[in-house]
Amino acid sequence: MKIAAQISQAFASGATILTANVRAARWLQREYGLLQRASGRRAWTTPPIEDWETWLRRQWEALMLKDGAAPLLLTSLQERSVWARMQREDAKLVVSPASMAALAESAYALLSDYNAQEERRHTWGKLDAERFRGWATRFEQECARRNWMPRAGLEAKVAAGLLHTTLPQEILLVGFDRLTPAQNGLLQAFASRGVRVEVAKTNQSDSATEFLRLPVLLDEITACAWWTRELVEENPEVRIGIIAPDLGAIRSQIERVFRRVLMPESDDIGARQAMPFEFSLGQPLADTPVIRAALLLRR
């Protein structure tokens, strides 16, 4: 795939490239490597290409090294365990505490992303919302007592510590369909320190949009697979992205159909060729066939 001129210029200038997700960062790193190999190089410096979350945590880690009293940044698993404990301290029984802890973590992060934590000072009225307000207050008190810090609000913490860190000359954002107020606040803090911040322009396609609806999900997946095969046969270098709602629930159906349509020879158990497609969503280890078989045997 042809790299946009704006990204190529960032490669050449050594600008920090931030992507919206891990997959986009991995793809850009791969394209950069291919460009270096095409130019005859056998070794090169790793470019500053990272997804937003990885880069943000790395900025915080750099600040922590200079401040011995900095709070410990919790992982998602650790944070959910704290939320679950706040629920257990509630007088009323909570059904499915693990799922409720995940929802509480997500809601708290959303308030931080949109700088709306102050809204918790007001009464929300609804019983579930009021219970969450109580959990959030106890959650913050526990984190303050233990010198812990949740992921929510990390952008503001990093922005406050920019005076104590090394800044890049330029930041290029790639693949962001929108920026939250928290992200904008951090980027504005970088810009105020002289860092040039730009958003990569996306290539707008002039092709018409078509809508195809089929009565059965399996028929839709099959039609998508054959449409993909036609595009690949027309241009073997094309890269196609397919978006599916609730991918985890239909992953096995998609994989089975796409294997049969795009690479029928892979049905042979002895085939060792790489598949022409991959999933961006990771698969739980317990769902991997050999691991699942081992667990069933142990049971």
Secondary structure as UniProt FT lines:
FT   HELIX           5..13
FT   STRAND          16..19
FT   HELIX           22..38
FT   TURN            39..40
FT   STRAND          49..51
FT   HELIX           52..66
FT   TURN            68..69
FT   STRAND          72..73
FT   HELIX           76..88
FT   HELIX           97..113
FT   TURN            114..115
FT   HELIX           117..121
FT   HELIX           127..146
FT   STRAND          148..149
FT   TURN            152..153
FT   HELIX           154..160
FT   HELIX           162..164
FT   STRAND          170..174
FT   HELIX           181..192
FT   TURN            193..194
FT   STRAND          196..199
FT   HELIX           217..234
FT   TURN            236..237
FT   TURN            245..246
FT   HELIX           247..262
FT   HELIX           264..267
FT   TURN            269..270
FT   HELIX           285..287
FT   HELIX           289..298
//
